Amino acid sequence: MSLDVGQKAPDFTLPSTEGGALTLSSLKGKPVVLYFYPKDDTPGCTMESCDFRDNFAALKKQDVHVLGLSKDSIKSHLKFIAKHDLNFPLLSDEEGKVVETYGAWVEKSMYGKKYMGIDRSTFLIDADGKLARIWRNVKVTGHVAEVMDEVKKLKSAKAA
């Protein structure tokens, strides 16, 4: 499935580390940063999640929800949160349905071996539930700063 800016973000309900399930459409009215990452507690994923953690106060000031999503279990997510003091919810998509819907389940290659995995991707969803910006094949360094710039642009466009 191909997603494009301007289209409605596909809705979903997934288990959340904040207890129970979270439905994306329940967050309508505020922008959402939804980032897909391959695996809890691996170097790139830890760096990216800690970067969101370190910038969470600034994002919260912009009235934005931040959600991390991988195929790891809630139990794994809770350990990851505790170890790195993450301050936003992580969602568990163990069946991979949401990962596939958002086009983040892709063929990857490492050391010549091909396998399926999560493409590090981020989606900025506006307050109306539409995709405002899509980042695919994210490079961790500098990514959160870029997301924050887009959030500011989104908020100032809304205010105008």
C-alpha positions in Angstrom: 0.0 0.0 0.0 1.3 3.4 -0.9 0.6 6.3 1.3 0.8 9.9 0.2 0.9 13.3 1.9 -2.7 14.8 2.1 -4.4 11.4 2.4 -6.1 10.3 5.6 -3.8 8.4 7.9 -4.9 4.7 8.2 -6.6 4.2 11.5 -5.6 1.4 13.9 -5.9 0.1 17.4 -2.9 -1.4 19.1 -1.7 -2.4 22.6 0.1 0.5 24.2 2.6 0.7 27.0 0.3 3.1 28.8 -2.1 0.2 29.4 -4.9 -1.1 27.2 -5.1 -0.2 23.5 -4.6 3.0 21.7 -6.7 4.0 18.6 -5.0 6.5 16.4 -8.3 8.3 15.5 -8.8 9.0 19.3 -5.9 11.5 19.1 -7.6 13.6 16.4 -7.4 17.3 17.2 -3.7 17.3 17.8 -0.8 16.4 15.5 0.8 13.0 15.9 4.4 11.9 15.2 4.2 8.2 14.6 7.6 6.6 14.1 8.3 3.0 13.1 11.5 1.4 14.3 13.0 -2.1 13.8 13.7 -3.4 17.3 13.8 -2.4 21.0 17.2 -1.8 22.5 19.3 -1.9 19.3 21.8 0.9 18.7 19.9 2.9 16.0 16.5 2.4 17.6 17.8 3.4 21.0 19.4 6.5 19.6 16.3 7.5 17.8 14.0 6.8 20.7 16.3 8.7 23.1 16.4 11.6 20.7 12.6 11.8 20.8 12.7 11.5 24.6 15.2 14.4 24.8 13.0 16.6 22.6 9.7 15.4 24.0 9.2 18.6 26.2 9.5 20.8 23.1 7.2 18.6 21.1 4.7 18.5 23.9 4.8 22.4 24.0 3.7 22.2 20.3 0.8 20.0 21.5 2.0 17.0 19.6 1.6 13.3 20.5 4.6 11.1 20.0 4.2 7.4 19.4 6.8 4.7 18.7 5.8 1.5 17.0 7.6 -1.8 16.3 6.7 -5.5 16.2 8.2 -6.0 19.7 5.9 -7.1 22.5 4.5 -4.8 25.2 6.8 -6.6 27.7 9.8 -5.8 25.6 8.7 -2.2 25.1 8.3 -1.8 28.9 11.8 -3.0 29.5 13.1 -0.6 26.7 11.2 2.3 28.3 12.5 1.6 31.8 16.1 1.1 30.6 16.1 4.4 28.7 13.6 6.4 30.6 11.4 7.0 27.6 8.6 9.5 28.2 6.0 8.6 25.5 4.0 5.5 24.6 5.3 2.6 22.5 2.8 0.5 20.5 3.1 -3.2 19.8 2.2 -4.5 16.3 3.3 -8.1 16.8 1.1 -9.3 13.9 2.6 -6.6 11.6 -0.7 -5.4 10.2 -0.1 -1.7 10.8 3.5 -1.9 9.8 2.3 -3.4 6.4 -0.5 -0.8 6.1 1.9 2.0 6.4 4.4 0.4 3.9 7.1 0.0 6.6 7.5 -3.8 6.1 10.1 -4.1 3.4 12.8 -6.4 2.1 16.1 -5.5 3.6 19.6 -6.8 3.0 22.5 -7.3 5.4 25.8 -8.9 4.6 24.3 -10.2 1.3 21.3 -11.9 3.0 17.8 -10.7 2.2 15.1 -10.6 4.9 11.9 -8.8 5.7 12.0 -6.1 8.4 10.8 -2.7 9.4 12.0 0.3 7.4 12.7 3.1 9.8 9.9 5.5 8.9 8.2 8.5 10.5 4.7 9.9 9.7 3.6 13.4 10.8 -0.2 13.3 11.0 -2.0 16.7 11.2 -4.8 17.5 13.7 -7.4 16.5 11.1 -5.9 13.0 10.8 -4.2 13.5 7.4 -0.6 12.7 6.5 1.3 16.0 6.6 4.8 14.5 6.0 6.3 11.1 5.4 10.0 10.1 6.0 11.1 6.7 4.7 14.5 5.0 5.2 15.2 7.4 8.0 18.8 8.1 9.0 18.8 8.6 12.8 21.2 11.5 13.1 19.4 14.8 12.8 16.0 13.2 12.1 14.2 14.4 15.3 15.4 18.0 14.6 13.9 17.7 11.1 10.6 16.3 12.5 10.5 19.2 15.0 11.0 21.8 12.1 8.1 20.2 10.2 5.9 20.3 13.4 6.6 24.0 13.7 5.7 24.6 10.1 2.5 22.6 10.5 1.5 24.5 13.6 2.3 27.9 12.0 0.4 27.0 8.8 -2.6 26.0 11.0 -2.4 29.3 12.9 -2.2 31.4 9.7 
